[in-house]
């Protein structure tokens, strides 16, 4: 098999293809999560079947766009700031 040197266009095309696949996986997950995610979690972990479940995103950086979407969905935010962790949970809801 002949080895081919990749051009910048080849690398970019591969990246774009991968990015589209990731976006599609995220779209499918987001569409089904509300309906199946928590129910599946409760099935897989029956000890928590009757517990209140809260969701959160933890990161050293959370973009404004992600933060706004999390607020709409009732998901808490935890950010590392230096040696401490800041949290925003005023809008968190039970799933």
N, CA, C and O atoms as a MOPAC input file, in Angstrom:
PM7 MOZYME 1SCF
protein

 N      0.84500 1    -1.16900 1     0.00000 1
 C      0.00000 1     0.00000 1     0.00000 1
 C      0.89300 1     1.23500 1     0.00000 1
 O      1.83400 1     1.33200 1     0.78800 1
 N      0.59700 1     2.15500 1    -0.86900 1
 C      1.39500 1     3.36800 1    -1.00500 1
 C      1.01000 1     4.37300 1     0.07600 1
 O     -0.16900 1     4.62300 1     0.32800 1
 N      2.03100 1     4.93700 1     0.70200 1
 C      1.80000 1     5.93800 1     1.73700 1
 C      1.64000 1     7.30200 1     1.07500 1
 O      2.44300 1     7.68700 1     0.22500 1
 N      0.60200 1     8.02800 1     1.47100 1
 C      0.31800 1     9.31500 1     0.86900 1
 C      0.51100 1    10.41400 1     1.91200 1
 O      0.02400 1    10.30600 1     3.03700 1
 N      1.22400 1    11.47000 1     1.52600 1
 C      1.36700 1    12.61700 1     2.41500 1
 C      0.05800 1    13.39900 1     2.40500 1
 O     -0.50000 1    13.68400 1     1.34600 1
 N     -0.41800 1    13.73700 1     3.58800 1
 C     -1.66100 1    14.48800 1     3.69300 1
 C     -1.40500 1    15.97700 1     3.50800 1
 O     -0.43000 1    16.52400 1     4.02300 1
 N     -2.27600 1    16.60600 1     2.78000 1
 C     -2.19500 1    18.05600 1     2.62000 1
 C     -3.01100 1    18.70400 1     3.74000 1
 O     -3.75900 1    18.02600 1     4.44400 1
 N     -2.86200 1    20.00800 1     3.89600 1
 C     -3.65200 1    20.73900 1     4.88700 1
 C     -5.14300 1    20.58100 1     4.59500 1
 O     -5.95000 1    20.47500 1     5.51800 1
 N     -5.50700 1    20.56500 1     3.31300 1
 C     -6.91500 1    20.38400 1     2.92900 1
 C     -7.42100 1    19.00900 1     3.35400 1
 O     -8.56100 1    18.88100 1     3.80300 1
 N     -6.58500 1    17.98000 1     3.21700 1
 C     -6.96600 1    16.62800 1     3.63700 1
 C     -7.22600 1    16.58700 1     5.14600 1
 O     -8.21700 1    16.02100 1     5.60600 1
 N     -6.31900 1    17.19500 1     5.89800 1
 C     -6.45000 1    17.20400 1     7.36000 1
 C     -7.70900 1    17.96900 1     7.75300 1
 O     -8.46300 1    17.51100 1     8.61200 1
 N     -7.95000 1    19.12900 1     7.13700 1
 C     -9.13000 1    19.92600 1     7.45700 1
 C    -10.41400 1    19.17700 1     7.10900 1
 O    -11.38500 1    19.23200 1     7.86400 1
 N    -10.42800 1    18.48400 1     5.98200 1
 C    -11.61300 1    17.71500 1     5.57600 1
 C    -11.89900 1    16.61600 1     6.59600 1
 O    -13.05400 1    16.38000 1     6.95100 1
 N    -10.85200 1    15.94500 1     7.06400 1
 C    -11.02100 1    14.87800 1     8.05500 1
 C    -11.54700 1    15.46000 1     9.36600 1
 O    -12.43600 1    14.88900 1     9.99700 1
 N    -10.98700 1    16.60000 1     9.76700 1
 C    -11.44100 1    17.26900 1    10.98800 1
 C    -12.91700 1    17.65100 1    10.87400 1
 O    -13.69400 1    17.42200 1    11.80200 1
 N    -13.30000 1    18.22900 1     9.74200 1
 C    -14.68600 1    18.64600 1     9.53600 1
 C    -15.62900 1    17.45200 1     9.57100 1
 O    -16.72200 1    17.53700 1    10.13200 1
 N    -15.21300 1    16.34100 1     8.97600 1
 C    -16.03100 1    15.12300 1     8.99200 1
 C    -16.20700 1    14.63000 1    10.42600 1
 O    -17.31400 1    14.27500 1    10.83100 1
 N    -15.13100 1    14.60800 1    11.18300 1
 C    -15.19000 1    14.16700 1    12.57700 1
 C    -16.06800 1    15.10800 1    13.39200 1
 O    -16.87200 1    14.66200 1    14.21000 1
 N    -15.91400 1    16.40400 1    13.16900 1
 C    -16.70300 1    17.40300 1    13.87900 1
 C    -18.19600 1    17.21800 1    13.60300 1
 O    -19.01000 1    17.33700 1    14.51900 1
 N    -18.56100 1    16.93000 1    12.35600 1
 C    -19.97300 1    16.68800 1    12.00700 1
 C    -20.49700 1    15.44800 1    12.72500 1
 O    -21.63200 1    15.43800 1    13.20200 1
 N    -19.67600 1    14.40800 1    12.80300 1
 C    -20.11000 1    13.18900 1    13.49400 1
 C    -20.33100 1    13.46000 1    14.97500 1
 O    -21.30800 1    12.98800 1    15.55600 1
 N    -19.42500 1    14.22000 1    15.58900 1
 C    -19.57700 1    14.55200 1    17.00300 1
 C    -20.84200 1    15.38300 1    17.21300 1
 O    -21.59400 1    15.13700 1    18.15700 1
 N    -21.07900 1    16.35400 1    16.35200 1
 C    -22.27800 1    17.18700 1    16.46100 1
 C    -23.53900 1    16.33900 1    16.35000 1
 O    -24.51000 1    16.58400 1    17.06700 1
 N    -23.54200 1    15.35600 1    15.47300 1
 C    -24.70400 1    14.48000 1    15.30100 1
 C    -24.92800 1    13.63600 1    16.55700 1
 O    -26.06600 1    13.45900 1    16.99000 1
 N    -23.85500 1    13.12200 1    17.13700 1
 C    -23.97100 1    12.34300 1    18.37900 1
 C    -24.53600 1    13.22700 1    19.48700 1
 O    -25.42000 1    12.80100 1    20.23000 1
 N    -24.03000 1    14.45700 1    19.60400 1
 C    -24.53600 1    15.38100 1    20.62000 1
 C    -26.01500 1    15.68400 1    20.39700 1
 O    -26.79100 1    15.72400 1    21.35100 1
 N    -26.40400 1    15.89600 1    19.14900 1
 C    -27.80800 1    16.20300 1    18.84800 1
 C    -28.70700 1    15.04900 1    19.27500 1
 O    -29.73300 1    15.25900 1    19.92300 1
 N    -28.31800 1    13.83300 1    18.90900 1
 C    -29.12000 1    12.65500 1    19.26300 1
 C    -29.18400 1    12.49700 1    20.77500 1
 O    -30.25100 1    12.23500 1    21.33200 1
 N    -28.04100 1    12.65600 1    21.44100 1
 C    -28.00900 1    12.52900 1    22.89600 1
 C    -28.92300 1    13.56800 1    23.53900 1
 O    -29.70400 1    13.24000 1    24.43300 1
 N    -28.83100 1    14.81900 1    23.09000 1
 C    -29.63800 1    15.87600 1    23.67500 1
 C    -31.12900 1    15.63900 1    23.46000 1
 O    -31.93300 1    15.90900 1    24.35300 1
 N    -31.50400 1    15.14000 1    22.29100 1
 C    -32.91400 1    14.87100 1    22.01900 1
 C    -33.46200 1    13.76800 1    22.91100 1
 O    -34.61800 1    13.82600 1    23.33200 1
 N    -32.65700 1    12.78400 1    23.19700 1
 C    -33.12900 1    11.62300 1    23.93700 1
 C    -32.84300 1    11.70000 1    25.43200 1
 O    -33.46200 1    10.97100 1    26.20800 1
 N    -31.91900 1    12.56600 1    25.85800 1
 C    -31.50700 1    12.56400 1    27.25900 1
 C    -32.66400 1    12.79600 1    28.21300 1
 O    -32.85300 1    12.04300 1    29.16800 1
 N    -33.42900 1    13.83100 1    27.95400 1
 C    -34.53000 1    14.17400 1    28.86200 1
 C    -35.48200 1    12.99800 1    29.03000 1
 O    -35.97300 1    12.73300 1    30.12700 1
 N    -35.73700 1    12.29700 1    27.92800 1
 C    -36.69100 1    11.19500 1    27.94800 1
 C    -36.08200 1     9.91200 1    28.50700 1
 O    -36.71100 1     9.21300 1    29.30100 1
 N    -34.84600 1     9.60800 1    28.08400 1
 C    -34.25800 1     8.31100 1    28.42400 1
 C    -33.14500 1     8.37000 1    29.46500 1
 O    -32.96100 1     7.41900 1    30.22400 1
 N    -32.40500 1     9.47000 1    29.51000 1
 C    -31.20900 1     9.54400 1    30.34200 1
 C    -31.44700 1     9.25000 1    31.80600 1
 O    -30.81500 1     8.36000 1    32.37400 1
 N    -32.35500 1     9.99100 1    32.42200 1
 C    -32.60400 1     9.80200 1    33.84300 1
 C    -33.27900 1     8.46500 1    34.09500 1
 O    -32.94900 1     7.78000 1    35.06300 1
 N    -34.21500 1     8.08500 1    33.24200 1
 C    -34.88200 1     6.79400 1    33.40600 1
 C    -33.86400 1     5.65900 1    33.30900 1
 O    -33.91300 1     4.71200 1    34.09400 1
 N    -32.94700 1     5.75200 1    32.35300 1
 C    -31.91300 1     4.72800 1    32.20400 1
 C    -31.00000 1     4.71400 1    33.42000 1
 O    -30.64100 1     3.64300 1    33.90900 1
 N    -30.62100 1     5.88800 1    33.91500 1
 C    -29.79000 1     5.96800 1    35.11200 1
 C    -30.46300 1     5.26200 1    36.27700 1
 O    -29.83100 1     4.48100 1    36.98800 1
 N    -31.74200 1     5.53600 1    36.47000 1
 C    -32.47100 1     4.91400 1    37.58000 1
 C    -32.56700 1     3.39400 1    37.41700 1
 O    -32.57200 1     2.65700 1    38.40200 1
 N    -32.64400 1     2.93700 1    36.16700 1
 C    -32.68800 1     1.49200 1    35.90900 1
 C    -31.33100 1     0.85000 1    36.20500 1
 O    -31.26200 1    -0.21200 1    36.82400 1
 N    -30.27000 1     1.49200 1    35.76700 1
 C    -28.92900 1     0.93200 1    35.96700 1
 C    -28.46000 1     1.01800 1    37.41500 1
 O    -27.64900 1     0.20200 1    37.85300 1
 N    -28.96300 1     1.99700 1    38.15700 1
 C    -28.56700 1     2.18400 1    39.55000 1
 C    -29.81200 1     2.21100 1    40.43200 1
 O    -30.22400 1     3.27500 1    40.89400 1
 N    -30.41200 1     1.04000 1    40.66600 1
 C    -31.68600 1     0.97700 1    41.38800 1
 C    -31.61200 1     1.52800 1    42.81500 1
 O    -32.63600 1     1.92100 1    43.37300 1
 N    -30.41600 1     1.56200 1    43.41200 1
 C    -30.30200 1     2.14000 1    44.75300 1
 C    -30.69600 1     3.61400 1    44.75000 1
 O    -31.07700 1     4.16100 1    45.78500 1
 N    -30.60400 1     4.25500 1    43.58600 1
 C    -30.92700 1     5.67600 1    43.46800 1
 C    -32.25500 1     5.92200 1    42.75800 1
 O    -32.56500 1     7.05700 1    42.39800 1
 N    -33.03700 1     4.86500 1    42.55600 1
 C    -34.27700 1     4.97200 1    41.78400 1
 C    -35.24900 1     5.99800 1    42.35700 1
 O    -35.99600 1     6.62200 1    41.60300 1
 N    -35.25400 1     6.18200 1    43.66200 1
 C    -36.20500 1     7.10900 1    44.27700 1
 C    -35.52700 1     8.36600 1    44.80100 1
 O    -36.11900 1     9.12400 1    45.56800 1
 N    -34.28900 1     8.58400 1    44.38700 1
 C    -33.54600 1     9.76400 1    44.83300 1
 C    -33.81800 1    10.95200 1    43.92900 1
 O    -34.20200 1    10.79300 1    42.77000 1
 N    -33.61600 1    12.14300 1    44.47200 1
 C    -33.64700 1    13.35200 1    43.66000 1
 C    -32.31100 1    13.42300 1    42.92300 1
 O    -31.25900 1    13.18200 1    43.51500 1
 N    -32.35300 1    13.75000 1    41.64800 1
 C    -31.12800 1    13.81000 1    40.84700 1
 C    -30.94100 1    15.23300 1    40.35100 1
 O    -31.83500 1    15.82300 1    39.74500 1
 N    -29.75800 1    15.77000 1    40.62300 1
 C    -29.39100 1    17.10400 1    40.16700 1
 C    -28.23800 1    16.96200 1    39.18400 1
 O    -27.34900 1    16.13300 1    39.38100 1
 N    -28.25100 1    17.75900 1    38.13600 1
 C    -27.18800 1    17.71000 1    37.13900 1
 C    -26.30200 1    18.93700 1    37.26600 1
 O    -26.75900 1    20.00900 1    37.66300 1
 N    -25.02200 1    18.76800 1    36.92300 1
 C    -24.09700 1    19.88700 1    36.97000 1
 C    -22.99000 1    19.71800 1    35.95100 1
 O    -22.66500 1    18.60300 1    35.54100 1
 N    -22.42100 1    20.83100 1    35.55200 1
 C    -21.26700 1    20.84900 1    34.65300 1
 C    -20.11300 1    21.41000 1    35.46500 1
 O    -20.24300 1    22.46400 1    36.08700 1
 N    -18.99600 1    20.71800 1    35.46300 1
 C    -17.81100 1    21.18200 1    36.17700 1
 C    -16.66700 1    21.33000 1    35.18300 1
 O    -16.38000 1    20.41900 1    34.40600 1
 N    -16.01700 1    22.49900 1    35.21800 1
 C    -14.90700 1    22.75800 1    34.29600 1
 C    -14.09300 1    23.93500 1    34.79500 1
 O    -14.53800 1    24.70000 1    35.65100 1
 N    -12.90200 1    24.06900 1    34.25100 1
 C    -12.09900 1    25.24400 1    34.57100 1
 C    -12.58100 1    26.45300 1    33.77900 1
 O    -12.36500 1    27.59000 1    34.19600 1
 N    -13.23400 1    26.22000 1    32.63900 1
 C    -13.79700 1    27.29900 1    31.83300 1
 C    -15.12900 1    26.83700 1    31.26500 1
 O    -15.22400 1    25.74000 1    30.71500 1
 N    -16.14500 1    27.65500 1    31.39400 1
 C    -17.46000 1    27.38200 1    30.80900 1
 C    -17.84900 1    28.61800 1    30.00800 1
 O    -17.93400 1    29.71800 1    30.55400 1
 N    -18.08300 1    28.43400 1    28.72000 1
 C    -18.42700 1    29.56900 1    27.85300 1
 C    -19.78000 1    30.14500 1    28.24700 1
 O    -20.59200 1    29.47200 1    28.88200 1
 N    -20.01500 1    31.39600 1    27.86400 1
 C    -21.29700 1    32.04100 1    28.15100 1
 C    -22.44800 1    31.29000 1    27.50700 1
 O    -23.52400 1    31.16900 1    28.09200 1
 N    -22.21800 1    30.78200 1    26.29300 1
 C    -23.25200 1    30.04200 1    25.57500 1
 C    -23.64200 1    28.77600 1    26.33900 1
 O    -24.82700 1    28.47600 1    26.48200 1
 N    -22.65500 1    28.04100 1    26.82600 1
 C    -22.92200 1    26.81900 1    27.59500 1
 C    -23.60800 1    27.16700 1    28.90600 1
 O    -24.54000 1    26.47800 1    29.32200 1
 N    -23.15800 1    28.22800 1    29.55900 1
 C    -23.76700 1    28.63400 1    30.82100 1
 C    -25.24300 1    28.98600 1    30.63400 1
 O    -26.07600 1    28.58300 1    31.44600 1
 N    -25.57800 1    29.72500 1    29.58600 1
 C    -26.96800 1    30.09200 1    29.32700 1
 C    -27.82200 1    28.86100 1    29.05100 1
 O    -28.94700 1    28.76300 1    29.54300 1
 N    -27.30000 1    27.92800 1    28.27500 1
 C    -28.04700 1    26.69800 1    27.97100 1
 C    -28.25200 1    25.87400 1    29.23800 1
 O    -29.33000 1    25.32200 1    29.45600 1
 N    -27.21700 1    25.79200 1    30.07100 1
 C    -27.32500 1    25.05400 1    31.33400 1
 C    -28.41100 1    25.67600 1    32.21400 1
 O    -29.19000 1    24.95700 1    32.83900 1
 N    -28.46300 1    26.99700 1    32.26400 1
 C    -29.48900 1    27.68000 1    33.06600 1
 C    -30.88300 1    27.33700 1    32.55800 1
 O    -31.78800 1    27.07200 1    33.35000 1
 N    -31.05800 1    27.34200 1    31.23200 1
 C    -32.36400 1    27.00200 1    30.65000 1
 C    -32.79000 1    25.58600 1    31.03200 1
 O    -33.97000 1    25.31900 1    31.25900 1
 N    -31.80400 1    24.67700 1    31.10000 1
 C    -32.09300 1    23.26400 1    31.38300 1
 C    -32.09700 1    22.94100 1    32.87600 1
 O    -32.40300 1    21.81200 1    33.26000 1
 N    -31.76300 1    23.90800 1    33.71500 1
 C    -31.74600 1    23.66100 1    35.15400 1
 C    -30.52400 1    22.89300 1    35.61400 1
 O    -30.59700 1    22.13200 1    36.57900 1
 N    -29.40500 1    23.08100 1    34.94000 1
 C    -28.16100 1    22.36700 1    35.25300 1
 C    -27.20800 1    23.32800 1    35.94900 1
 O    -26.97500 1    24.43700 1    35.46800 1
 N    -26.65500 1    22.89900 1    37.08600 1
 C    -25.73900 1    23.74100 1    37.85300 1
 C    -24.38200 1    23.87200 1    37.19500 1
 O    -24.00700 1    23.06500 1    36.34400 1
 N    -23.64600 1    24.90500 1    37.60200 1
 C    -22.31200 1    25.15500 1    37.06500 1
 C    -21.30200 1    25.19100 1    38.20200 1
 O    -21.53000 1    25.82700 1    39.23000 1
 N    -20.18600 1    24.50200 1    38.00500 1
 C    -19.08000 1    24.53000 1    38.95800 1
 C    -17.81600 1    24.86200 1    38.18800 1
 O    -17.48400 1    24.20200 1    37.20300 1
 N    -17.10800 1    25.90200 1    38.65100 1
 C    -15.89200 1    26.34300 1    37.96400 1
 C    -14.73900 1    26.36800 1    38.94500 1
 O    -14.89800 1    26.77600 1    40.09600 1
 N    -13.58000 1    25.93400 1    38.48800 1
 C    -12.38100 1    26.04500 1    39.30600 1
 C    -11.78700 1    27.43000 1    39.08800 1
 O    -11.53400 1    27.83900 1    37.95500 1
 N    -11.57000 1    28.13500 1    40.17400 1
 C    -10.95400 1    29.45700 1    40.12100 1
 C     -9.79200 1    29.44000 1    41.10600 1
 O     -9.98400 1    29.52800 1    42.31900 1
 N     -8.58700 1    29.32500 1    40.56100 1
 C     -7.41800 1    29.19600 1    41.42900 1
 C     -7.49600 1    27.90800 1    42.22500 1
 O     -7.61200 1    26.81700 1    41.66500 1
 N     -7.43100 1    28.05100 1    43.53100 1
 C     -7.48200 1    26.88300 1    44.41700 1
 C     -8.88200 1    26.59100 1    44.93500 1
 O     -9.06900 1    25.67800 1    45.74000 1
 N     -9.86000 1    27.35400 1    44.48300 1
 C    -11.22600 1    27.17000 1    44.97400 1
 C    -12.17200 1    26.78000 1    43.84400 1
 O    -11.81500 1    26.81600 1    42.66600 1
 N    -13.36400 1    26.41600 1    44.22900 1
 C    -14.41200 1    26.08400 1    43.26000 1
 C    -15.58200 1    27.03200 1    43.49700 1
 O    -16.08100 1    27.14900 1    44.61600 1
 N    -16.01200 1    27.70100 1    42.44100 1
 C    -17.19800 1    28.55300 1    42.50400 1
 C    -18.37000 1    27.76300 1    41.94700 1
 O    -18.20800 1    26.98400 1    41.00700 1
 N    -19.53300 1    27.95700 1    42.51500 1
 C    -20.69700 1    27.25100 1    41.99800 1
 C    -21.87500 1    28.19700 1    41.84300 1
 O    -22.04700 1    29.14600 1    42.60800 1
 N    -22.67800 1    27.90800 1    40.83200 1
 C    -23.90700 1    28.64600 1    40.56400 1
 C    -25.02100 1    27.61200 1    40.48600 1
 O    -25.02900 1    26.75700 1    39.60000 1
 N    -25.95000 1    27.69800 1    41.41100 1
 C    -26.99300 1    26.67400 1    41.47600 1
 C    -28.38900 1    27.24500 1    41.72500 1
 O    -29.31600 1    26.49300 1    42.02600 1
 N    -28.54800 1    28.55500 1    41.60400 1
 C    -29.85300 1    29.16800 1    41.90500 1
 C    -30.98300 1    28.62600 1    41.03300 1
 O    -32.13400 1    28.61800 1    41.46900 1
 N    -30.69600 1    28.18500 1    39.84500 1
 C    -31.71800 1    27.75100 1    38.89100 1
 C    -31.80800 1    26.22300 1    38.75500 1
 O    -32.57100 1    25.72700 1    37.92600 1
 N    -31.05300 1    25.48400 1    39.54400 1
 C    -30.99800 1    24.02300 1    39.40700 1
 C    -32.34800 1    23.41300 1    39.71300 1
 O    -33.04500 1    23.83100 1    40.63800 1
 N    -32.70900 1    22.41000 1    38.91400 1
 C    -33.96800 1    21.70500 1    39.13700 1
 C    -33.70000 1    20.22300 1    39.37900 1
 O    -32.62700 1    19.70900 1    39.05900 1
 N    -34.67700 1    19.56000 1    39.93800 1
 C    -34.58400 1    18.11800 1    40.18700 1
 C    -35.01600 1    17.38200 1    38.94200 1
 O    -36.03500 1    17.72100 1    38.34000 1
 N    -34.25200 1    16.37600 1    38.54600 1
 C    -34.60500 1    15.53300 1    37.40700 1
 C    -35.22400 1    14.25000 1    37.89700 1
 O    -35.59500 1    13.39700 1    37.09100 1

